[in-house]
Amino acid sequence: MSGVEHSSYYDRRMRQSPALIRARRPYLFKNTVLGLGISSFALGVYAYTIHVIGQDDFDDVQVPSEPAQSIQQRTQQAQQTAQIQTQAQALAKK
C-alpha cells in the first residue's frame, strides 16, 4: 500500500463518495447562509468605511507650499557638511 488507509468517504482517486455527499447535505444550506451573512457583513463594513472617508474634506490638514527636500538632497548636504568639518579640523591642526 501507499501508506494512506482507505477511507469510506473517498474513493481511490480521492473524490467524494455518495456517503460523504449524503453526510454533508444537512449542513450545506446552513453553511451557505452563514457564509453569505459573514460576507455581507464584511462588505457592509467596507462600504460604510469608504462612504464615511469619502465625506471627509481634510480642511484641517496644512499642505506645505513647497515640497520637502528629498532624501538625496539631505544626504548630499550632510556629506558636504562633513567634508567642511574635516577640512576645518585639518586646518586647525596645522
C-alpha positions as CSV (number, residue, x, y, z in Angstrom):
1,M,0.0,0.0,0.0
2,S,1.0,3.6,-0.4
3,G,0.7,4.4,3.3
4,V,-2.7,6.0,3.1
5,E,-5.5,4.0,4.6
6,H,-8.7,3.6,2.7
7,S,-11.5,5.9,3.8
8,S,-15.1,5.1,3.1
9,Y,-15.8,8.7,2.3
10,Y,-13.3,8.9,-0.6
11,D,-12.7,6.6,-3.5
12,R,-9.3,5.6,-4.8
13,R,-9.0,8.9,-6.8
14,M,-9.8,10.9,-3.7
15,R,-13.2,12.0,-5.0
16,Q,-16.2,12.3,-2.6
17,S,-18.2,9.2,-2.3
18,P,-22.0,9.3,-2.3
19,A,-21.9,8.6,1.5
20,L,-19.9,11.8,2.1
21,I,-22.2,13.8,-0.1
22,R,-25.2,12.5,1.9
23,A,-23.4,13.2,5.2
24,R,-22.7,16.8,4.2
25,R,-26.2,17.5,2.7
26,P,-27.8,18.7,6.0
27,Y,-25.1,21.3,6.6
28,L,-24.9,22.6,3.1
29,F,-27.8,25.2,3.4
30,K,-26.8,26.4,6.8
31,N,-23.2,26.8,5.8
32,T,-24.2,28.7,2.7
33,V,-26.4,31.1,4.6
34,L,-23.8,31.7,7.3
35,G,-21.1,32.3,4.6
36,L,-23.4,34.8,2.8
37,G,-24.2,36.5,6.1
38,I,-20.5,36.9,7.1
39,S,-19.6,38.1,3.6
40,S,-22.5,40.6,3.6
41,F,-21.3,42.0,7.0
42,A,-17.7,42.4,5.8
43,L,-18.8,44.1,2.6
44,G,-21.1,46.4,4.5
45,V,-18.4,47.4,6.9
46,Y,-16.1,48.1,3.9
47,A,-18.7,50.1,2.0
48,Y,-19.6,52.1,5.1
49,T,-15.9,52.9,5.8
50,I,-15.3,54.1,2.2
51,H,-18.5,56.2,2.3
52,V,-17.5,57.9,5.6
53,I,-13.9,58.5,4.5
54,G,-15.2,59.9,1.2
55,Q,-17.1,62.6,3.1
56,D,-14.0,64.0,4.8
57,D,-12.8,67.2,3.3
58,F,-9.4,67.4,5.0
59,D,-9.7,71.1,5.8
60,D,-7.6,70.7,8.9
61,V,-4.6,69.4,7.1
62,Q,-2.0,72.0,6.3
63,V,-0.4,71.5,2.9
64,P,3.2,72.9,2.6
65,S,3.7,75.5,-0.1
66,E,7.0,73.9,-1.3
67,P,7.8,70.2,-1.4
68,A,10.1,69.0,1.3
69,Q,13.7,68.3,0.4
70,S,14.4,64.9,-1.0
71,I,16.4,62.4,0.9
72,Q,19.1,62.6,-1.7
73,Q,19.5,66.4,-1.2
74,R,19.7,65.9,2.5
75,T,22.4,63.3,2.3
76,Q,24.4,65.5,-0.1
77,Q,24.2,68.4,2.3
78,A,25.2,66.1,5.2
79,Q,28.2,64.9,3.2
80,Q,29.2,68.4,2.3
81,T,28.9,69.5,5.9
82,A,31.1,66.5,7.0
83,Q,33.7,67.4,4.4
84,I,33.8,71.0,5.6
85,Q,34.2,69.9,9.2
86,T,37.1,67.6,8.3
87,Q,38.8,70.3,6.3
88,A,38.4,72.7,9.2
89,Q,39.8,70.2,11.6
90,A,42.8,69.6,9.3
91,L,43.5,73.3,9.0
92,A,43.2,73.7,12.8
93,K,45.9,71.0,13.4
94,K,48.4,72.8,11.1
